[in-house]
Amino acid sequence: MNELFLLVALALGGSALAGSVKVTNQGNEALVERLGSYNKKLEPGLSFVFPFIDKVVFRETIREKVLDIPPQKCITRDNVSIEVDAVVYWRIVDMEKAWYKVENLQSAMVNLVLTQIRSEMGRLELDETFTARAQINEILLRDLDIATDPWGVKVTRVELRDIIPSLAVQESMELQMSAERRKRAAILTSEGDRESAVNSAKGRAEAQILEAEAQQKATILQAEAHQKTIVLQAQAERQQQVLKAQATAEALQIITKTLQTNPEAREALQFLIAQNYLDMGTKIGSSDSSKVMFMDPRSIPATIEGMRSIVSDGQIPHVNGDRAK
């Protein structure tokens, strides 16, 4: 009997000793109750409790976890039925609150997220639910973090995954998008035609302006060239007349000197005057704008004789310098 009692005592002592040693992994924490009331929290590592008196009632990780929210039906502000699901990232920051403040933490989290999603979707119209997703995520994160703070939970991120309208709404949206695309295509086509017409009109106007400017420049250049031609012709004629006058003056000077130094030169001068007179008549008769000149051949000797008498009387114009008097 003593041996049996000793074996039982050793077994109970070994069991109690084994039950008093608790090992908590890194990233986890545990809550211990003593005789039904909260006693302490076990940190990661080796811990000891009193057997049969202390009991580990809750063991959970304090690392961040992912809560998958199943799809649920929501009604938008414009009475459109949609299905929305989400994912929530959260972690326990106070193990005691997470166990004693709420009975089923994960179930409470799911229901709270579903309620918040329905509430936010009911404030928006269908089109806004697609464009304001980031804003909705921020609102849900703020509201859920405030609501779960009494449970010792920290919500770090909320993401809406899918927003799926009903089949009828999807068909209506596809029709609307098709009509919108056709409308945009028609607008772009009309804008392209308008820009093409405007560019063509601008091109024609610029071409006409350039052509008019070119014609104006050409006319100005032609007028300037014509003016220069007239000026050059006038200068040439003037120079020619000056040269002729100078030549005539020099010839008269030579004739005068010759007559003064050689009295016999009068006969040669009379012959030259008569010959020039006859050549003048020949030129008048051969020119294109010639006139009919009536001349009595019998009067030619008398005319020549008169010119000889002029020369013999010494009535040759006197030339002084470059001017004839």
Helices and strands as residue ranges (DSSP letters): H 2-20, E 21-24, E 28-34, E 37-42, E 45-48, E 54-61, E 65-75, E 81-92, H 95-100, H 105-121, H 126-131, H 133-148, G 149-151, E 153-165, H 167-261, H 265-286, G 297-299, H 300-312, E 319-320, E 323-324
